[in-house]
Amino acid sequence: MTNPAAATSYDEVPYPNQAHSQTHPDRLAAMATLLGMQPAPPARCRVLELGCAAGANLIPMAYALPGSEFLGIDLSARQVADGQALVEALGLKNIELRHQDLLTAGADLGRFDYIIAHGLYAWVPPNVQDRVLALCGGHLDPQGVAFVSYDAYPYGHLRAVARDMMRYHSRGVADPVDRAARARELLTLLREAEPPEPRAYHLLLRAEHDRYAVRSDEYLLHECLGDVTEPLLFRDFADRAARHGLRYLTEVYYAATTLTRFPPRVVRYLERLNVLEREQYLDFLNGRAFRQTLLCRQDVGDLPGLSPERLTSFYLAATPVLDDEAGSPAAAAWRAGSPLAEAALGFLREVRPRWVGFEELHGAARARLDGDAVLVQSAAEHGRERQTLAESLLRALAAGAVELHASAPGFISEVRERPLASAVARAQVARGNSTVTALDHEDVGLAPEGAQLLFYLDGRHDRAALVEALVRFVEVNDLAVQRDGRAVTDPAEVRAVLAGDVDAMLGAMAARALLAG
Ligand SMILES: C[S@@+](CC[C@H](N)C(=O)[O-])C[C@H]1O[C@@H](n2cnc3c(N)ncnc32)[C@H](O)[C@@H]1O
């Protein structure tokens, strides 16, 4: 057992604060309900997060869902203290962050509707791994959902190639900053040594180089240079879960479980397998490195599986996948299907990141198709059309083009006279963070002037007051203001330029789900 009073590597170097939108009860409830479960509504539920670090995932949830209760547990005293300070600054009463070793947690916990273990399982020793699943099995409500992410074999073997070399190159270096620098030095060396006609080995190292290039030193230190990395086969994970009374439900990204991209012979092969075997072979075929699995209790009973009718009770959002994968199944889902489905997907894309209830979406898609023309439909025709649209959207979900939400979004898309931003995001900038969590539970990076503006979005400052705040910020920090590449010094012109900047930044904040009112 670990002594919770002892400093951990996360006390020395805290993990980067991150929210993980795919762990939000709103997303877990939607997937579980679609598959036939009856999980607790996100607005009234109990959530446990294991390895919650400084609460960057849990605190914005607690703020957004005041009628629900949240408990986070983490072994690192420093991270938990950081999180508690933010909880106090926000005055939240529905969340507790507890400094505790998971190995000693359990007796007094009670039951939870959702249990989250993100970025934990593959980086802890086997006894803690076992405890994670024991806590899920022992404390999940009969209709509860657990989210557990982990590194998967066989791709985990490939990740180990670069990781082992980085560990070798940085061995004996005590200072974390120097250790990360040594690891990066090796990645650069490997990249520079790539021959003109690279073999599979070099392409693999290039992929790892590129992956770490966009990650922070903190991430690299814990993910790659930490003491423990324990990937496993999906089947082994499912068997371990079963030993704790847990059953595989699905992946949180449902498209990861579908066969959309395969040729017919491969689909026929996979369709002959049972669910667990099929998931294992999908990892063989796709080379998936990271799984984000949803589990439920084995005694949940028979689950009827996906139903287009159940989809009509959800909210839908377009995913960003189309931006970078023109030939993907998601892009195909966009083009295929009926004109009505295509209009619905086009509408979702236009209003992204907002999510839209099925009935509103149906109406918006009809309006896009009909323009000003008046459509006269019998009730039977309307019902058939609704059913066809729900089936198309289910296919779009399977292709990864849309995601589901159980509840209405808590942000607005327009900019009001006295804008109000998320209190969490405002508290985060007040603490000097340049990344804040938006109301869709996504992290957003802000430039210094954006952070300054956000600080003033308390619903009391009108546009004129916001421009004045930005003028003061520019003066105090002695910043240069430019228009068309030319330095602007005339005070009236400075004000006019900054007024334009305020409008542009407010528009961007609305588009990034940062505005609550
Ligand atoms: C890689 S971080 C992930 C943090 C966060 N869940 C995320 O994904 O952003 C792993 C976290 O698990 C915590 N942890 C590791 N072993 C633990 C244990 N035995 N009991 C409680 N927390 C533990 C660490 O302190 C650290 O904050």
The ligand as a Gaussian input file, in Angstrom:
#p B3LYP/6-31G(d) Opt

LIG

0 1
 C       -1.952000      10.371000     -15.593000
 S       -2.782000      11.165000     -14.282000
 C       -4.388000      11.351000     -14.966000
 C       -5.165000      12.480000     -14.393000
 C       -6.570000      12.677000     -14.971000
 N       -7.449000      11.572000     -14.636000
 C       -6.514000      12.876000     -16.470000
 O       -6.709000      11.918000     -17.213000
 O       -6.284000      14.024000     -16.911000
 C       -2.997000       9.866000     -13.093000
 C       -3.508000      10.346000     -11.740000
 O       -3.758000       9.191000     -10.915000
 C       -3.314000       9.454000      -9.583000
 N       -2.999000       8.182000      -8.913000
 C       -2.040000       7.296000      -9.223000
 N       -2.051000       6.269000      -8.347000
 C       -3.058000       6.507000      -7.471000
 C       -3.579000       5.813000      -6.334000
 N       -3.034000       4.668000      -5.905000
 N       -4.604000       6.372000      -5.663000
 C       -5.147000       7.550000      -6.063000
 N       -4.697000       8.236000      -7.144000
 C       -3.674000       7.726000      -7.836000
 C       -2.095000      10.346000      -9.790000
 O       -1.800000      11.100000      -8.630000
 C       -2.512000      11.191000     -10.988000
 O       -3.125000      12.379000     -10.592000

